[in-house]
Amino acid sequence: MIIVPVKDGENIERALKRFKRKFDKTGVIKELRARQQYDKPSVLRRLKMERAIYVQKLRDAEE
């Protein structure tokens, strides 16, 4: 359970933003989307490799 203490006089939008940030860090939505369908381990490895290649190209282009 995520607990976000709200200080006296604090704007509710700011507290809601803190809650959303904490919720995103837990990775619940990411896991939920991953569990909606089964992906074979070979497909996951291939996607992971493609992402690594993409990130490496971005880093090389940056330099």
C-alpha positions in Angstrom: 0.0 0.0 0.0 1.3 3.4 -0.9 1.1 6.1 1.7 1.6 9.7 0.9 1.4 12.1 3.9 -0.2 15.4 3.1 1.1 18.4 5.0 -1.2 21.1 6.3 -1.9 23.6 3.6 -0.3 21.5 0.9 -1.9 21.6 -2.6 -3.8 18.5 -3.4 -2.4 18.4 -6.9 1.1 18.3 -5.6 0.2 15.4 -3.3 -1.5 13.6 -6.1 1.6 14.1 -8.3 3.8 12.5 -5.5 1.4 9.6 -5.3 1.5 9.0 -9.1 5.3 9.2 -9.0 5.5 6.6 -6.2 3.0 4.4 -8.0 5.0 4.5 -11.3 8.1 3.4 -9.4 6.4 0.3 -8.1 5.9 -1.0 -11.7 2.4 -2.3 -11.2 1.0 -1.1 -14.5 4.1 -2.4 -16.4 3.7 -5.8 -14.8 -0.1 -5.9 -15.5 0.5 -5.2 -19.2 3.2 -7.8 -19.4 0.8 -10.4 -17.9 -2.0 -9.8 -20.3 -0.4 -12.0 -22.9 2.2 -14.8 -22.8 5.4 -14.1 -24.7 7.8 -16.9 -25.4 11.3 -16.5 -23.8 12.9 -16.4 -27.2 10.7 -13.4 -28.2 11.6 -11.7 -24.9 15.3 -12.2 -25.5 15.0 -10.9 -29.1 13.1 -7.8 -27.9 15.7 -7.2 -25.1 18.5 -7.5 -27.7 16.8 -5.1 -30.1 16.3 -2.5 -27.3 20.0 -2.8 -26.3 21.1 -2.2 -29.9 18.7 0.8 -30.1 20.1 2.3 -26.9 23.7 1.7 -28.0 23.0 3.5 -31.3 21.6 6.5 -29.4 24.6 6.6 -27.1 27.0 6.4 -30.1 25.2 9.1 -31.9 25.4 11.3 -28.8 29.2 11.1 -28.7 
